[in-house]
Amino acid sequence: MEVQEKKVAQLAKAMPSDEGRARPAWLDRLLERPQQFGKFLHDVRGEMGHVTWPPPSEVRSTTLIVIVTIFFFGLFFFIVDMGVSKVVELILKHGRS
């Protein structure tokens, strides 16, 4: 790792001087991204400490309720779809005669 750091330092010294020239704004914004991301992660970690997590028993019970509800509505819509299909089929058959 130290070898890479030395090479980077040598390259930086070898680059022509930019004295008197300002960096482009897009480059400044690009170079700020890692710092902004680090601050974001720091803020996320702080906010996660404020979260009130439900107990496992409550998570299990609500999950079970959701699964049962999904099956109920799936069965309900299957029956309704079959009924509507039969009605449309009867209408189409009756219309051809």
SERO-4910 file (N, C-alpha, C, O; in steps of 0.05 Angstrom, whole numbers):
BEGIN
 pado doro    nc1    nc2    nc3   cac1   cac2   cac3    cc1    cc2    cc3    oc1    oc2    oc3
  Met    A     17    -24      0      0      0      0     18     25      0     11     45    -13
  Glu    A     40     24     15     57     47     16     69     53    -11     74     77    -17
  Val    A     75     33    -27     87     37    -54     67     53    -71     76     71    -86
  Gln    A     42     46    -70     22     60    -86     20     89    -77     17    107    -93
  Glu    A     20     93    -51     19    121    -41     42    137    -50     39    161    -57
  Lys    A     66    125    -50     90    139    -60     88    146    -89     95    168    -98
  Lys    A     77    127   -105     74    132   -134     54    154   -139     58    171   -156
  Val    A     32    155   -123     13    176   -126     25    203   -119     21    223   -133
  Ala    A     40    203    -98     53    228    -90     73    238   -111     75    262   -117
  Gln    A     88    219   -123    107    226   -144     92    237   -169    101    257   -181
  Leu    A     70    224   -176     54    233   -199     43    261   -194     42    278   -212
  Ala    A     34    266   -169     23    292   -162     44    313   -165     39    336   -174
  Lys    A     69    307   -157     91    327   -159     98    331   -188    106    353   -196
  Ala    A     96    310   -204    105    312   -232     84    327   -249     91    336   -271
  Met    A     60    329   -240     39    342   -255     45    372   -257     56    384   -239
  Pro    A     37    384   -280     42    413   -283     26    429   -262      5    420   -253
  Ser    A     37    451   -254     25    467   -233     -1    480   -244     -2    490   -266
  Asp    A    -21    480   -227    -47    492   -234    -51    519   -219    -73    529   -217
  Glu    A    -29    530   -210    -31    555   -194    -44    576   -212    -37    580   -235
  Gly    A    -64    589   -200    -78    610   -215   -102    600   -230   -119    615   -238
  Arg    A   -104    574   -233   -128    562   -247   -145    548   -226   -135    532   -210
  Ala    A   -171    553   -227   -189    540   -208   -198    513   -220   -199    510   -245
  Arg    A   -203    495   -203   -214    469   -212   -242    473   -223   -256    490   -213
  Pro    A   -249    457   -242   -277    459   -252   -297    451   -230   -290    434   -213
  Ala    A   -320    462   -230   -341    457   -210   -349    428   -210   -354    417   -188
  Trp    A   -350    416   -233   -359    387   -234   -338    370   -220   -346    349   -209
  Leu    A   -313    377   -222   -292    361   -209   -294    364   -178   -291    345   -163
  Asp    A   -300    388   -169   -303    393   -140   -327    376   -130   -325    363   -109
  Arg    A   -349    376   -145   -373    361   -137   -366    331   -137   -375    316   -119
  Leu    A   -351    322   -157   -344    294   -158   -326    286   -135   -330    264   -124
  Leu    A   -308    303   -127   -290    296   -105   -304    297    -78   -294    286    -59
  Glu    A   -327    311    -77   -342    312    -52   -359    287    -47   -368    283    -25
  Arg    A   -364    272    -68   -382    249    -66   -374    229    -44   -392    221    -29
  Pro    A   -349    220    -42   -342    201    -21   -348    212      7   -357    197     25
  Gln    A   -343    238     11   -348    250     38   -378    251     43   -387    245     65
  Gln    A   -394    257     22   -423    258     25   -434    230     31   -452    227     48
  Phe    A   -423    210     18   -432    183     23   -425    174     51   -441    161     64
  Gly    A   -402    181     61   -394    174     88   -412    188    108   -420    175    128
  Lys    A   -419    213    103   -438    227    121   -465    214    120   -478    211    141
  Phe    A   -474    206     97   -500    192     94   -500    166    111   -519    162    125
  Leu    A   -479    150    109   -478    125    124   -477    131    154   -490    117    170
  His    A   -463    152    162   -463    160    190   -491    168    200   -499    160    222
  Asp    A   -505    183    184   -532    191    191   -551    168    192   -568    166    210
  Val    A   -548    149    174   -565    125    174   -561    109    199   -580    100    212
  Arg    A   -536    106    207   -530     91    231   -542    105    256   -552     91    274
  Gly    A   -541    131    257   -553    146    279   -583    143    279   -595    139    301
  Glu    A   -596    144    256   -625    141    255   -634    113    262   -655    109    274
  Met    A   -618     93    255   -626     65    261   -627     61    291   -641     43    301
  Gly    A   -612     77    306   -613     75    335   -639     85    347   -646     78    369
  His    A   -653    102    332   -679    113    341   -702     95    334   -725    100    343
  Val    A   -698     74    318   -720     57    309   -729     39    332   -712     28    347
  Thr    A   -755     37    335   -766     18    355   -774     -7    340   -793     -7    324
  Trp    A   -760    -29    345   -765    -54    331   -786    -70    346   -786    -71    370
  Pro    A   -805    -82    331   -826    -98    345   -814   -125    354   -794   -134    343
  Pro    A   -826   -136    375   -816   -162    385   -821   -184    364   -839   -182    348
  Pro    A   -805   -205    364   -808   -227    344   -836   -239    344   -846   -247    323
  Ser    A   -849   -241    367   -875   -253    367   -895   -237    351   -913   -247    338
  Glu    A   -893   -210    353   -911   -193    338   -905   -195    308   -924   -194    292
  Val    A   -880   -197    301   -873   -200    272   -884   -226    261   -895   -226    239
  Arg    A   -882   -248    277   -893   -273    267   -923   -272    264   -934   -282    244
  Ser    A   -937   -260    283   -966   -259    282   -976   -242    258   -994   -249    244
  Thr    A   -963   -219    254   -972   -202    231   -964   -215    205   -979   -212    185
  Thr    A   -942   -229    204   -935   -244    179   -955   -265    173   -963   -268    150
  Leu    A   -964   -280    193   -984   -300    189  -1010   -288    179  -1023   -299    161
  Ile    A  -1018   -265    191  -1043   -252    182  -1040   -244    152  -1059   -247    137
  Val    A  -1018   -233    145  -1013   -225    117  -1015   -249     98  -1028   -248     77
  Ile    A  -1003   -272    105  -1003   -296     88  -1032   -306     85  -1040   -313     63
  Val    A  -1046   -308    108  -1074   -317    107  -1091   -299     89  -1108   -308     74
  Thr    A  -1088   -273     92  -1103   -253     76  -1097   -256     47  -1115   -255     30
  Ile    A  -1072   -261     40  -1064   -265     12  -1078   -289      0  -1089   -288    -22
  Phe    A  -1078   -311     15  -1092   -336      5  -1122   -331      3  -1134   -340    -17
  Phe    A  -1134   -317     22  -1162   -312     21  -1169   -295     -4  -1188   -303    -19
  Phe    A  -1155   -273     -9  -1161   -257    -32  -1154   -271    -58  -1168   -268    -78
  Gly    A  -1134   -288    -58  -1127   -304    -82  -1150   -322    -89  -1158   -324   -112
  Leu    A  -1161   -336    -69  -1184   -354    -73  -1209   -338    -82  -1223   -346   -100
  Phe    A  -1214   -315    -69  -1237   -299    -76  -1235   -290   -105  -1255   -292   -120
  Phe    A  -1212   -279   -113  -1210   -270   -141  -1210   -293   -161  -1219   -289   -184
  Phe    A  -1200   -316   -154  -1202   -339   -171  -1231   -346   -176  -1239   -351   -199
  Ile    A  -1247   -347   -155  -1276   -353   -158  -1290   -332   -175  -1306   -339   -192
  Val    A  -1285   -307   -169  -1297   -285   -185  -1289   -287   -214  -1306   -283   -232
  Asp    A  -1264   -293   -219  -1254   -295   -247  -1268   -318   -261  -1275   -316   -284
  Met    A  -1271   -341   -247  -1284   -364   -260  -1313   -357   -266  -1324   -364   -287
  Gly    A  -1327   -343   -248  -1355   -335   -252  -1357   -316   -276  -1375   -319   -293
  Val    A  -1340   -296   -277  -1341   -276   -299  -1334   -291   -325  -1347   -285   -346
  Ser    A  -1316   -309   -325  -1309   -325   -349  -1333   -340   -359  -1339   -341   -383
  Lys    A  -1348   -353   -341  -1372   -368   -349  -1393   -350   -361  -1406   -357   -381
  Val    A  -1397   -327   -348  -1417   -308   -358  -1410   -298   -386  -1427   -297   -404
  Val    A  -1384   -291   -390  -1375   -282   -417  -1378   -304   -437  -1386   -300   -460
  Glu    A  -1371   -329   -429  -1373   -352   -447  -1403   -356   -455  -1408   -361   -478
  Leu    A  -1422   -354   -436  -1450   -357   -442  -1460   -335   -461  -1475   -341   -479
  Ile    A  -1451   -311   -456  -1459   -289   -474  -1449   -293   -502  -1463   -289   -522
  Leu    A  -1424   -302   -505  -1412   -306   -532  -1426   -329   -546  -1431   -328   -570
  Lys    A  -1432   -351   -531  -1446   -373   -543  -1475   -365   -552  -1484   -373   -574
  His    A  -1488   -350   -535  -1516   -342   -541  -1516   -322   -565  -1535   -322   -580
  Gly    A  -1495   -306   -568  -1494   -287   -589  -1489   -299   -616  -1497   -288   -637
  Arg    A  -1477   -323   -618  -1471   -336   -643  -1496   -350   -654  -1498   -353   -679
  Ser    A  -1514   -358   -637  -1538   -373   -647  -1558   -356   -661  -1578   -366   -670
***
